Every structure is written in structure tokens, then in C-alpha cells.
């Protein structure tokens, strides 16, 4: 299974977003060049994720996970997603918080017959960005991940039959990330944004990367509504034997954001 191959849909979104930025560059420069004060954005958002990958703890072989939004929401116990941003004409400080508590059935295959994976996942992404030109920012940040998993599965046994296997574990790690962001604001009404980052580099996970693309409309001075797509990939495999913890997962899907400007 390839976890870090960029899907064709993501490539299409990226190319389409770049086209929008080229067309709207002049209008965006005129509006943002006049902004000197700090502006604040609070986004409460909802993601409809799919998950594809594997997870494991201790001596247990990695368990495959393949879930669509319907699977996840039917098993979801709790979720909270909040994005905060403070920016002026040159700098932006951001905070993105995601918490999920869910159960997911094990994908049957050659190794596993059935089972369930329970996961509590907290992701916090603080970052700082500097505006190079009116539509382009670069920056650095971190992606703090706290993950707890409990696995209760039945493993296939040769020549026939199954055996019950259980495992649990938790890990917390921080991935440094390098960020680029393209944005356009047409007449302070139509909003377009593309954000990409890459990090890990063996400090936390072996590799993590993320792509986000959004388009939205600002209805007044306060409220805005945006929609888009998010793709997050994590390759974490640390430890050995009973101390091993594996989380190689791609989470992706459409996003709806309800924003409030101050």
C-alpha cells in the first residue's frame, strides 16, 4: 500500500488554485497592502474524513484501517475542530486544533479476520508565517500529535481458524513543519487559499505532509463561510518489540468552515 502518493484529485485542486492566484494577484495586492492593523479569525470547522493506512502497538502486527466518512461518523464518540489566526500586513500566527475519539472496525484480509480499533487523537498545529508578496507566505511551525490506540482483533491462524490478539499503546510526538500558503481576497468578499506543509524528518515521525485548498465567501464584516479539501499523511514507526508503536495513516476529505472575523 502506498501512503504518500499524491492523489490525482489533490493535484487537480492544486493546479486550479494556482490559476486563481495568478488571475487575482493584482486585486489581492491592492487590498492587503493597505492592511496595517492586526485582524483575528476564529474558524469552527467540520471535516468528513476517510482514513487509509495501518496502526499497531507492541508485538502485534500492524492492523490495516480503511474507513470512509460514513464509517467514521457512525463510530465517532466526540470531535472538536478549531482554527485561530491573528495577522497583519506581514505576519500571521495560526493555531489549528483537532480532537477525535472514535472506534473503527479492522479491515479483513490475509492476516486479520475481524476486530476493532479504538483511537483518541489530538493534533495541535501552531505556526508563524511571513508574507513575501501579497499572495504568498512562508513559515514554520509544529504538529503535536497525541495518539492512544486499543486494538482487539482476531488473527487468522494457519491452516484454519483464528486467535484473539489485543494490544494498546499511546505516543506523543512533535513534528517540525515547513509551510507555504497562497491566498487571494477578491473585493474582500471572495476568499481563496492553498496551504501545504512537509515535516517530521525523523525528529517525530519519519515523514508527514499536508495539503489544504479552500474557497469561500465573506457575507459581512464578521461572518464567512468556506469549503475545501484537506489531505494529511503521517508515517510514524518507532520502537521495537513491546515498545513499538506504528501509525502510518492518510486522512483526507472535504471540509466546511464557519469563520468569524474581529
TAFEN-V928668 format. One record per pair of residues at least 24 apart in sequence whose ideal C-beta (glycine too) atoms are under 10 Angstrom apart, sorted by the first residue. I is the first residue (numbers start at 1). J is the second residue. Records with the same first field share a line. If there is no record, write none. Layout:
I->J, J
//
This chain:
1->52, 53, 54, 64, 66, 248, 250
2->52, 250
3->52, 53, 54, 207, 233, 234, 235, 248, 249, 250
4->207, 208, 209, 233, 234, 235, 248, 250
5->233, 250
6->209, 211, 231, 233
7->211, 229, 231, 250, 252
9->229, 231, 252
10->196, 211, 212, 213, 229, 230, 231, 252
11->211
12->213
13->194, 211, 212, 213, 214, 215, 228, 229, 231
14->182, 194, 196, 211, 213
16->192, 194, 213, 215
17->182, 183, 184, 192, 193, 194, 195, 211, 212, 213, 214, 215, 228
18->182, 194
20->135, 182, 184, 186, 190, 192, 193, 194, 213, 215
21->135, 136, 182, 183, 184, 192, 193, 194
22->135, 184
23->184, 186, 192
24->135, 183, 184, 185, 186, 187, 190, 192
25->133, 134, 135, 136, 182, 184
26->134, 135
27->134, 135, 184, 185, 186, 187, 188, 190
28->133, 134, 135, 182, 183, 184, 185, 186, 187, 192
29->133, 134, 135, 184
30->134, 185, 187
31->134, 184, 185, 186, 187, 188
32->87, 88, 89, 131, 133, 134, 135, 183, 184, 185, 188
33->89, 134
34->89
35->87, 88, 89, 90, 134, 185
36->88, 89, 90
37->87, 88, 89
38->86, 87, 88, 89, 91, 92, 93, 262
39->85, 86, 87, 88, 89, 92, 261, 262
40->84, 85, 86, 87, 93, 260, 261, 262
41->83, 84, 85, 86, 87, 92, 94, 224, 257, 259, 260, 261, 262
42->82, 83, 84, 85, 258, 259, 260, 261, 262
43->81, 82, 83, 84, 85, 96, 214, 224, 226, 255, 257, 258, 259, 260, 261
44->80, 81, 82, 83, 256, 257, 258, 259, 260
45->81, 82, 83, 96, 98, 214, 226, 227, 228, 230, 255, 256, 257, 258, 259
46->79, 81, 254, 255, 256, 257, 258
47->72, 79, 81, 98, 100, 228, 229, 230, 232, 251, 252, 253, 254, 255, 256, 257
48->72, 73, 230, 252, 253, 254, 255, 256
49->73, 76, 79, 98, 100, 102, 230, 231, 232, 250, 251, 252, 253, 254, 255
50->231, 250, 251, 252, 253, 254
51->102, 104, 119, 232, 249, 250, 251, 252, 253
52->107, 233, 248, 249, 250, 251, 252
53->233, 234, 235, 246, 247, 248, 249, 250, 251
54->107, 117, 237, 246, 247, 248, 249
55->104, 106, 117, 119, 147, 149, 151, 167, 169, 236, 245, 246, 247, 248, 249
56->117, 149, 151, 167, 169, 237, 244, 245, 246, 247, 248
57->117, 147, 148, 149, 150, 151, 166, 167, 168, 169, 170, 171, 239, 242, 243, 244, 245, 246, 247
58->151, 165, 166, 167, 168, 169, 239, 241, 242, 243, 244, 245, 246
59->165, 167, 240, 241, 242, 243, 244
60->151, 153, 155, 165, 166, 167, 168, 169, 242, 244, 246
61->111, 112, 153, 155, 165, 167, 246
62->111, 112, 151, 237, 244, 246, 247, 248
63->104, 106, 107, 109, 111, 112, 115, 116, 117, 149, 151, 153, 155, 165, 167, 246
64->106, 107, 108, 109, 110, 111, 112, 117, 248
65->104, 105, 106, 107, 117, 119, 247, 248, 249
66->104, 105, 106, 107, 109
67->102, 104, 105, 107, 117, 251
68->253
69->253, 254
71->102, 103, 104, 105
72->100, 102, 103, 104, 251, 253
73->102
74->102, 103, 104, 105
75->101, 102, 103, 104, 105, 116, 117, 118, 119
76->100, 101, 102, 103, 104
77->101, 102, 103, 118, 120
78->102, 120
79->121
80->122
81->123, 255, 257
82->124
83->125, 257, 259
84->126
85->127, 129, 259, 261
86->262
87->129, 131, 137, 183
88->131
89->131, 134
90->129, 130, 131, 132, 137
91->128, 129, 130, 131, 137, 139
92->127, 128, 129, 130, 131, 137, 139, 181, 183
93->126, 127, 128, 129, 139, 141
94->125, 126, 127, 128, 129, 139, 141, 179, 181, 195
95->124, 125, 126, 127, 141
96->123, 124, 125, 126, 127, 141, 143, 195, 210, 212
97->122, 123, 124, 125, 126, 144
98->122, 123, 124, 125, 145, 232, 251
99->123, 124, 146
100->251
101->148
103->150, 152
105->153
106->151, 152, 153, 154, 155
108->154, 156
109->156
110->156
111->153, 155, 156
112->151, 153, 154, 155, 156, 162, 165
113->153, 154, 155, 156, 157, 161, 162, 163
114->152, 153, 154, 155, 156, 162
115->151, 152, 153, 154, 155, 162, 164, 165, 166
116->150, 151, 152, 153
117->149, 150, 151, 152, 153, 167
118->148, 149, 150, 151, 152, 168
119->147, 148, 149, 150, 151, 247, 249
120->146, 147, 148, 149, 150, 170
121->145, 146, 147, 148, 149, 247, 249, 251
122->146, 147, 148, 172
123->147, 232, 234, 251
124->174
125->175, 177, 179, 197, 210, 232
127->177, 178, 179, 181, 195, 197
128->179
129->179, 180, 181, 183, 195
131->181, 183
132->180
133->182
134->183, 184, 185
135->181, 182, 183, 184, 185, 192, 193, 194
136->180, 181, 182, 183
137->179, 180, 181, 182, 183, 195
138->178, 179, 180, 181
139->177, 178, 179, 180, 181, 197
140->176, 177, 178, 179, 197, 199
141->175, 176, 177, 178, 179, 197, 199
142->174, 175, 176, 177, 199, 203, 204
143->173, 174, 175, 176, 177, 197, 199, 200, 204, 205, 208, 210, 232, 234
144->172, 173, 174, 175, 204
145->171, 172, 173, 174, 175, 204, 205, 208, 234, 236, 247
146->170, 171, 172, 173
147->171, 172, 173, 234, 236, 245, 247, 249
148->172
149->245, 246, 247
167->242, 244, 245
169->239, 242, 243, 244, 245, 246, 247
170->245
171->204, 236, 238, 239, 245, 246, 247
172->204
173->200, 203, 204, 205, 208, 234, 236, 238, 245, 247
174->199, 200, 203, 204, 205
175->199, 200, 201, 202, 203, 204, 205, 206, 207, 208, 209, 234, 236
176->200, 201, 203, 204, 208
177->201, 204, 208, 209, 210
178->209
179->210
181->212
182->213
183->214
184->215
185->218
186->217, 218
187->218
188->218, 221
189->216, 217, 218, 219, 220, 224
190->215, 216, 217, 218
191->215, 216, 217, 218, 224, 225, 226, 259
192->216, 226, 228
193->226, 228
194->228
195->228, 230
196->231
197->232
198->233
200->233, 234, 235, 236
202->238
204->234, 236, 238
205->233, 234, 235, 236, 237, 238, 247, 248
206->234, 235, 236, 237, 238, 248
207->233, 234, 235, 236, 248
208->232, 233, 234, 235, 236
209->233, 234, 235, 250
210->234, 251, 252
211->252
212->255
213->255
214->255, 256, 257
216->256, 257, 259
218->259, 261
220->261
221->261, 262
222->259, 260, 261, 262
223->258, 259, 260, 261
224->257, 258, 259, 260, 261
225->256, 257, 258, 259
226->255, 256, 257, 258, 259
227->254, 255, 256, 257
228->254, 255, 256, 257
229->253, 254, 255
230->254, 255
//
